Amino acid sequence: MGGGMDKELQFEAIRLPPECRELRQQVRQFLAEEIARGTFDPHASGDDASSVEFSRKVGARGWIGMTWPKQYGGGERSFLERYVVTEEMRVANAPVRLHFVADRQSGPMILRYGSERIKAEVLPRICRGEVCFAIGMSEPNSGSDLFAARTRATKAEGGWLINGTKVWTSNAHQAHYMIGLFRTSPASKENRRHGLTQYVVDMRTPGITVNPIYQMTGRHDFNEVVFEDAFVPDANVLGAVDEAWKQATAELAYERSGPERFLETFYVLRELVRVLGEKPDIRGTEGLGRLVAQLHALRRMSVSVAGMLHAGKEPVVEAAIVKDVGTVWEQRLAHKARDLAAFITEAAGNRASFEEQLRFATMVAPKLTIQGGTTEILRGIIARGLGLR
Ligand SMILES: Cc1cc2nc3c(=O)[nH]c(=O)nc-3n(C[C@H](O)[C@H](O)[C@H](O)COP(=O)(O)OP(=O)(O)OC[C@H]3O[C@@H](n4cnc5c(N)ncnc54)[C@H](O)[C@@H]3O)c2cc1C
């Protein structure tokens, strides 16, 4: 790539290997059985819901911590196999909320940076679908700029005392643990990112208060979390003290590259297909064709990132591109669907459920390009990665 860019983008044309096909069938069959049993409703509007029972069943199938060592309850399978499971769960609208963050990022972080005690204590329980994790990064005055975090961890006998406030903490009200990013030293002159440390915090610790924050949809997904002299033992430090900036970036790469980053409003696409019917008009056909082609391209890009992660590479820029393009796509989907179905009055089936899905997706839309890093921040990362700033 020329024109002032000194780095090249790399989207290797990876395809899912044959063993993924069999796994996909297994996951589909499992989901069909659970739907038939009434465990969840695949047509319920809404983002990922929670079910203690469902998470345990997924764990029993070996579909949580799939890539982790067997020693800690994992399956030693590939990132691409994990990709298939994630994709099928999302498309089916399965209630994965309780185990998903732990599977995607908290577990891998503990595996990489945790003490042996924490690994042995927590990882097998994650694999069994028994524990929910929250991510404690954002604070009232530092969201995008994580390295401005002010919630303090002060050294005490045998551990650390935490004081301060985290905000927008998804799942904190259901979580057993949080991976929290806290200030242990002031930033240094040479490195403003110095001085932060990550901890595995047991949410039952005295001194932690979780206050709900309700979303525009009326749902309670995230929270404010207040720490007042909450004690965290030394064994719960994750990685090197003061050096979390090195590892928080790795965590964000896990957070940003999966198919969940463009499938959150997928139910709208399915409803659109239903409402347009078997013989859509030329406008409907063309519009739907475009949406599906874009989704296909996104999926190829996202699979490519999963393949590169599997190969031990660090496709940070490519992951940021998938998240940026993917979240903008899923955000606009409801608007496009409303437009394409505007002239359909005699819908094949139930128009009311289409409207209901659109209404929900429209209210969810604004958050899609904020959670996990805003569009502006991602574009900054992309520009820097390409050597443009
Ligand atoms: C549904 C949802 C769930 C979330 N869950 C969690 C969670 O579990 N844990 C957690 O820690 N956080 C969570 N967040 C927080 C989220 O990651 C932050 O909201 C996000 O990082 C933005 O931070 P902020 O809200 O403080 O906005 P700010 O950082 O104040 O940004 C405000 C605006 O300024 C822009 N901006 C900021 N800095 C720059 C820059 N350098 N260049 C260009 N533009 C810039 C931003 O793009 C944005 O448009 C969640 C958010 C949402 C919406």
The ligand as an ORCA input file, in Angstrom:
! r2SCAN-3c Opt
* xyz 0 1
  C     -23.422     -0.891     26.207
  C     -22.103     -0.509     26.788
  C     -21.426     -1.405     27.574
  C     -20.201     -1.054     28.131
  N     -19.584     -1.956     28.950
  C     -18.427     -1.616     29.553
  C     -17.802     -2.504     30.462
  O     -18.286     -3.614     30.694
  N     -16.662     -2.114     31.071
  C     -16.086     -0.921     30.824
  O     -15.042     -0.647     31.388
  N     -16.657     -0.032     29.972
  C     -17.820     -0.355     29.335
  N     -18.417      0.532     28.480
  C     -17.817      1.850     28.343
  C     -17.278      2.145     26.984
  O     -16.209      1.316     26.654
  C     -16.945      3.643     27.033
  O     -18.184      4.293     27.122
  C     -16.203      4.099     25.875
  O     -14.895      3.651     25.950
  C     -16.262      5.612     25.724
  O     -15.870      6.279     26.885
  P     -16.727      7.519     27.483
  O     -18.142      7.074     27.559
  O     -16.064      8.020     28.722
  O     -16.627      8.634     26.361
  P     -15.439      9.650     26.100
  O     -14.134      8.944     26.171
  O     -15.620     10.841     26.977
  O     -15.707     10.036     24.590
  C     -16.726     10.972     24.200
  C     -16.641     11.187     22.695
  O     -15.345     11.739     22.339
  C     -14.686     10.927     21.385
  N     -13.247     10.868     21.692
  C     -12.686     10.645     22.913
  N     -11.327     10.638     22.806
  C     -11.039     10.857     21.499
  C      -9.813     10.928     20.748
  N      -8.639     10.782     21.331
  N      -9.916     11.140     19.407
  C     -11.121     11.292     18.793
  N     -12.309     11.230     19.453
  C     -12.270     11.017     20.781
  C     -15.294      9.543     21.538
  O     -15.212      8.811     20.354
  C     -16.744      9.867     21.891
  O     -17.487     10.117     20.729
  C     -19.632      0.212     27.884
  C     -20.323      1.128     27.069
  C     -21.540      0.778     26.523
  C     -22.233      1.772     25.662
*
